[in-house]
Structure formats: C-alpha cells, structure tokens
Amino acid sequence: MTHYIKIILFISLILTAGSCQKNTSLQEYLVESQEKNGFITIDIPTSFLQLKSEDVSDEVKATLESIYKINVVALPAKENQEACKIERVKLKSIFKKNKKYKILMSMKLQEMNVHVYFTGKITSLNEVIAFGYRDGLGVGVARLLGKNMNPANIITMLNKLKIDTNNLNLEQFSAIFSK
Amino acid sequence: MKKTILLLLFVTTPIVLTAQSLFDSLEDLKGVDMVVVTKDAFDLISKFKNIKIEDNEGMKVFEMIQDLKEFKMFSTNDAKVATIMGELVNASIKNQNLTELMRIKDDTSRVKIYVKTTKNKDFVSEVLMFVKGLGKKTNKVSEAVIVSLIGSIDINKISELADTF
C-alpha cells in the first residue's frame, strides 16, 4: 500500500516539476529589452528620492524601503509597427502563462488598452505592473518593484512626505534615461 | 450518491464560468470602450478608506455596493456593435436566468435593468444594465452601454446607479 503511494507521489512530483517550465518572466523581458533597438527604457531606483532623514519616521522609512524601483520599457509605433505587435504578443503571453501575475483591472478607451497586474497579495504587493498598447502608438510596460508593499502605508507615506526639491540630485536623474 | 453530485458540480462549473465571460468577446471589437475591475482591485481600494479619492462613477458604484466581486462596463458609438451588445445581453439574460428589475424609456434612450435574485429579498448577486441610445432621426440603435456587476448588491441602491448613467 505505502509502496504504491510512494510511486504516485514520486510521479506527481516529476509532473509538477516538469510543468514549472521556464516561462519568460517579466523580469527577463525587461532585462532583454534593455539591449534591443528602438526601445525606450527607464529605470528609477527609489534612492533617487533623497529625503532629509530627520523628517521621516521609522514607519515611513520602512515603507519607502519596501519599494525598490520603477522600470519602464516602451516601443513606439513609429519605430516599427510589426515589432510592436510582436512585443505585444510576447507580453500578453507572459501575463497569461505566469500564474503569479494577477489582473487588477483592464481598460480600453478610444482603442488604447491598459491592463494592470500585481504579484503577491493585495496587502503585501511585490510588483504592480501596467501594460499598455495602442495600434499606431506603440506598446509599453511599467513595473513598480518592491517587496511586501502595503498600499495603505504607501498612500499615508505620500501624504506625509515633503520632498525637498532643492535636494533632488539632478545628475542622477539624467543618468537614468538610456538611449 | 456523493460521486454523482461531484460529477454534476464539475460539469456545471464550466458553464457558469463561461457565462460570466460572455461579454469578453467585446473587448476585441473596434469601437468598444471598456472598463473591467476585479475583486482584488476593490479590495485594494477598500484599504484606502482614509484617503480622499477623486469622485468618479467607479467610486460611486463601489460605495453603493458592498461585497462587489466584479465591475464591467462596455460602451460603443458604433451601431453595429450596439446591435451585437444587445444580442449578448439577451444571451446573458437567458444563460444567467436574470429577471427584469426595471425599464426606463425617454426620447433618446432605453434603459433596462436585469438582476439575479438571491434568497435575501434585498440583495441580488448580479446586475446587468443595458442602455440603448437611439439616433434622433433614424430612431435606430446608435450607441449602447452595458454595465455588469457581480457580487452582493442592494437592490434599493440600483435606481441611484441608473441615474449616474
């Protein structure tokens, strides 16, 4: 009896391991796109928001530390309509095949499509992703990456924060735009 | 006995699921504007209780309804698509066994609201609203809006909803 159970467990383990094939994740897509021609890529780490350390409470610090960065990858249609279609299909497939990407909302207004996804849990988000495309305009994806981000805390933090614009490091800012 | 029940459940679940996604085919048509908000999004919004959010129709709808699972809205200014929408609405009514709650008619539009009743008289599990706009001269369907709500909805608040559209 136990012998059979062991065989069944073993087989199911193999089957599940096999089905966890490497589906391209969004992270891989974002990295690959850095090298491609015609793509606009933006990478903003939250350390860019330099805050006066006396002004912030520990809670705000912790909340800010939960947010790592924002990535944006976009391909304008003027570069290549065909390429836009290919990228759109790739991205759609990434979101469809990977169960970790959960849909938050979808919108289509005047032929502009936007889908918003997240990973993790609603109270403990790891990524928030906006995927948009429009025939003739292009395709793009923006991702907010963090770890266990709590939306309520983030909103509270944004309300409390006063970003001193004199302190913003503008040199850092221009460096993040590539191509 | 248990096995037949389980089997029945397995067979019927897909039917229920596909009915909900009846309107999804509209997404790919040109000339259709659409908004779909999932339960997770409503959960997320509910976390922002103490924050002032710009008042828009979506928020009004959410505030009026507790335990909402899904909000879908499709609209079009294309007469052909409007006709398709009408057909999908009729199919959905049959599929989901919806009953008519109210009908409103004025010079340029027809509004029909259907619901799926539950054991509790004050609540319905689904609301389907179909607004047809008629061209002034042709008196034929020229535009249409479908609003679909799934969740636990207070019937008394639905007429307020109809006003916002």
HADDOCK unambig.tbl for C-alpha pairs under 7 A between the chains (distance, minus, plus):
assign (segid A and resid 104 and name CA) (segid B and resid 37 and name CA) 6.49 0.50 0.50
assign (segid A and resid 104 and name CA) (segid B and resid 38 and name CA) 5.62 0.50 0.50
assign (segid A and resid 104 and name CA) (segid B and resid 40 and name CA) 5.96 0.50 0.50
assign (segid A and resid 104 and name CA) (segid B and resid 41 and name CA) 5.13 0.50 0.50
assign (segid A and resid 105 and name CA) (segid B and resid 36 and name CA) 5.49 0.50 0.50
assign (segid A and resid 105 and name CA) (segid B and resid 37 and name CA) 4.53 0.50 0.50
assign (segid A and resid 105 and name CA) (segid B and resid 38 and name CA) 5.88 0.50 0.50
assign (segid A and resid 105 and name CA) (segid B and resid 41 and name CA) 6.76 0.50 0.50
assign (segid A and resid 106 and name CA) (segid B and resid 35 and name CA) 5.79 0.50 0.50
assign (segid A and resid 106 and name CA) (segid B and resid 36 and name CA) 5.02 0.50 0.50
assign (segid A and resid 106 and name CA) (segid B and resid 37 and name CA) 6.61 0.50 0.50
assign (segid A and resid 107 and name CA) (segid B and resid 34 and name CA) 5.37 0.50 0.50
assign (segid A and resid 107 and name CA) (segid B and resid 35 and name CA) 4.43 0.50 0.50
assign (segid A and resid 107 and name CA) (segid B and resid 36 and name CA) 6.26 0.50 0.50
assign (segid A and resid 108 and name CA) (segid B and resid 33 and name CA) 5.12 0.50 0.50
assign (segid A and resid 108 and name CA) (segid B and resid 34 and name CA) 4.81 0.50 0.50
assign (segid A and resid 108 and name CA) (segid B and resid 35 and name CA) 6.42 0.50 0.50
assign (segid A and resid 109 and name CA) (segid B and resid 33 and name CA) 4.80 0.50 0.50
assign (segid A and resid 109 and name CA) (segid B and resid 34 and name CA) 6.45 0.50 0.50
assign (segid A and resid 110 and name CA) (segid B and resid 33 and name CA) 6.29 0.50 0.50
assign (segid A and resid 122 and name CA) (segid B and resid 40 and name CA) 6.81 0.50 0.50
assign (segid A and resid 122 and name CA) (segid B and resid 44 and name CA) 6.04 0.50 0.50
assign (segid A and resid 152 and name CA) (segid B and resid 47 and name CA) 5.80 0.50 0.50
assign (segid A and resid 152 and name CA) (segid B and resid 48 and name CA) 5.71 0.50 0.50
